[in-house]
């Protein structure tokens, strides 16, 4: 896991999700970092993580109340997690 993950607060767990080498779009072939937070706003966490990663990987953040994905510099937030 990249060292910058340690700079984020309230991290419960962090994983690397391998990219799919068969994707047509090269950006979709990148690995993604999935970070599970103990609380807070998934979208804000995702934006903070994106600022630390640059464009080298995708970012997926989850909290007990939401999920946010920034795969290609396009933030998508879902607040209806079970």
Secondary structure, DSSP 8 states (H G I E B T S, - for coil): --GGGGGSSSEEEEEEE---TT-SSGGGGS-EEEEEESSS-HHHHHHHHHHHHTTSSEEEEEETTEEEEESSS-EEEE----
